[in-house]
Amino acid sequence: GEDVELCYRLLAKDYELRYNPRCLVTVADTRSVTHFAKGFYWYGRGLRDVQRRCGRVFWSSKITRIYRALQLLGGPITFGIMATYCWSKGHSFKESLALSGLRYLHLMAYAIGYLTA
């Protein structure tokens, strides 16, 4: 969470952060699916730690956190939208389903890590 914490510290000092759509980051991940899920679980827990250190940057009440997590997860809708997006970008149907499954697993692991921190 150090990159997220840096961003919030900069925002607290009135710096402006900008989005650059031309910036492209590619990551080759060779971890197992279990290791992948555990990593995002710990990222979620780390985000909660950042919130504690940086103040009320994120949602604060448990009910609000659960509501936000459910919004992120979106169930089958998220899975379907992601699969359709991947397929529209030229991935095969099988690849689209696999990528959507990994994205959904990522969101679930992240939210569970955040909620249980």
C-alpha positions as CSV (number, residue, x, y, z in Angstrom):
1,G,0.0,0.0,0.0
2,E,3.0,2.3,-0.1
3,D,2.1,3.8,-3.5
4,V,-1.5,4.4,-2.3
5,E,-0.2,6.0,0.9
6,L,2.2,8.2,-1.1
7,C,-0.7,9.4,-3.2
8,Y,-2.9,10.3,-0.2
9,R,0.0,12.1,1.5
10,L,0.6,14.1,-1.7
11,L,-3.1,15.0,-1.9
12,A,-3.1,16.0,1.8
13,K,-0.3,18.5,0.9
14,D,-2.4,19.9,-1.9
15,Y,-0.5,18.3,-4.8
16,E,-2.5,17.4,-7.9
17,L,-2.4,13.9,-9.2
18,R,-3.2,13.4,-12.9
19,Y,-4.2,10.5,-15.0
20,N,-2.2,9.8,-18.2
21,P,-4.2,7.4,-20.5
22,R,-1.1,6.8,-22.6
23,C,0.7,5.2,-19.7
24,L,0.8,1.5,-20.1
25,V,2.0,-1.0,-17.4
26,T,2.5,-4.6,-18.3
27,V,3.0,-7.3,-15.6
28,A,3.9,-10.9,-16.3
29,D,2.5,-12.8,-13.3
30,T,3.6,-16.4,-13.0
31,R,2.1,-17.1,-9.6
32,S,-0.4,-19.9,-9.0
33,V,-4.1,-18.9,-8.7
34,T,-3.9,-19.5,-4.9
35,H,-0.9,-17.2,-4.6
36,F,-2.6,-14.7,-6.8
37,A,-5.7,-14.6,-4.5
38,K,-3.6,-14.4,-1.4
39,G,-1.6,-11.5,-2.8
40,F,-4.7,-9.5,-3.4
41,Y,-6.1,-10.4,0.0
42,W,-3.0,-8.9,1.6
43,Y,-3.3,-5.8,-0.7
44,G,-6.8,-5.3,0.7
45,R,-5.5,-5.6,4.3
46,G,-2.7,-3.2,3.4
47,L,-5.2,-0.7,2.0
48,R,-7.1,-0.8,5.4
49,D,-3.8,-0.1,7.2
50,V,-3.2,2.9,4.9
51,Q,-6.6,4.2,5.8
52,R,-5.7,3.9,9.5
53,R,-2.4,5.8,9.0
54,C,-3.8,8.5,6.7
55,G,-7.1,9.2,8.3
56,R,-10.5,9.0,6.9
57,V,-9.5,8.8,3.2
58,F,-11.7,5.8,2.5
59,W,-15.1,4.8,3.7
60,S,-15.1,4.4,7.5
61,S,-18.2,2.6,8.9
62,K,-18.4,-1.2,8.6
63,I,-21.8,-1.0,6.9
64,T,-20.4,1.4,4.3
65,R,-17.4,-0.8,3.7
66,I,-19.6,-3.8,3.1
67,Y,-21.8,-1.8,0.7
68,R,-18.8,-0.6,-1.2
69,A,-17.4,-4.1,-1.4
70,L,-20.7,-5.4,-2.8
71,Q,-20.6,-2.6,-5.4
72,L,-17.1,-3.7,-6.4
73,L,-18.0,-7.3,-6.6
74,G,-21.2,-7.0,-8.5
75,G,-21.6,-10.7,-8.8
76,P,-22.4,-12.2,-12.2
77,I,-22.8,-8.7,-13.7
78,T,-19.1,-7.9,-13.1
79,F,-18.1,-11.3,-14.5
80,G,-20.3,-10.9,-17.6
81,I,-19.2,-7.3,-18.4
82,M,-15.5,-8.3,-18.0
83,A,-15.9,-11.3,-20.2
84,T,-17.6,-9.3,-22.9
85,Y,-14.9,-6.6,-22.7
86,C,-12.1,-9.2,-23.1
87,W,-13.9,-10.8,-26.0
88,S,-14.3,-7.4,-27.7
89,K,-10.6,-6.8,-27.4
90,G,-9.8,-10.0,-29.5
91,H,-9.4,-12.6,-26.8
92,S,-11.0,-16.0,-27.4
93,F,-14.1,-17.0,-25.5
94,K,-12.1,-19.3,-23.3
95,E,-9.5,-16.6,-22.6
96,S,-12.2,-14.1,-21.9
97,L,-13.8,-16.4,-19.3
98,A,-10.4,-17.1,-17.7
99,L,-9.5,-13.4,-17.5
100,S,-12.9,-12.5,-16.1
101,G,-12.6,-15.3,-13.5
102,L,-9.2,-13.9,-12.4
103,R,-10.6,-10.4,-12.2
104,Y,-13.5,-11.5,-10.1
105,L,-11.2,-13.5,-7.8
106,H,-9.0,-10.4,-7.5
107,L,-11.9,-8.3,-6.5
108,M,-13.3,-10.8,-4.0
109,A,-9.9,-11.4,-2.4
110,Y,-9.2,-7.7,-2.2
111,A,-12.5,-6.9,-0.6
112,I,-12.3,-9.7,1.9
113,G,-8.8,-8.6,2.9
114,Y,-10.0,-5.1,3.4
115,L,-13.2,-6.0,5.3
116,T,-11.3,-8.4,7.6
117,A,-8.4,-6.1,8.5
